[in-house]
């Protein structure tokens, strides 16, 4: 069974790439972030024609998340948003797929450490931590997938000195990431790949992708029950090379049945 996460940076623009990728890489579950479309604009017919069911939580212009499950898998107990947290930004959706709790999250960017959006990011992360802790009490098999907008360590950044104490790499953000890990989760990519210069996002400017000057900010965190089943986790760079790509590329986790 394969799970994947991908910030598509507008599903309206990137729908052809998503359909192409699903045809070439038929994962069982795909979590999408930054749909950038209203709830009623979601291209369900196209997704179903590709052989997938979907649950989504859309928002015009910004945000928006979705979980796609391949035909033959259940997609139940869908919960949009973080229960008990009044947030106008649509950034989280959860569903149970074949007994596995899947949480798709588009974590706040924060803009800059001196921006009003930065404390919002830290408060948002605290609410996510509370939510995930509660979900883990009911769902031993849990995966938290998404664009975290956090590079957990210096090796996840092309230039650690330039990014030191900057948004995406600041210690409060990294502390929040470590607290998620402390709930009993594991960074599935680092189970298998300990190399440096492994990134999932590259700025569109200055040929950053061609020069491999990026950050690893898209993650799949998994509970201990899923960790025991994990066999591979990769960053698939192929879609980043396509025409009109997202600035992110998919991360794919393989689990033994």
URPE-V693765 format. One record per helix or strand of 2 or more residues. SS is the DSSP state (A for helix, B for strand). FROM is the first residue (numbers start at 0). TO is the last residue. If there is no record, write none. Layout:
SS;FROM;TO
SS;FROM;TO
This chain:
B;1;6
A;10;23
B;28;32
A;38;40
A;43;48
B;51;56
B;64;69
B;75;79
B;91;96
B;99;105
A;115;137
B;141;146
A;153;155
A;159;162
A;170;181
B;184;186
A;187;190
A;204;206
B;217;222
A;223;226
B;229;234
A;237;240
B;250;254
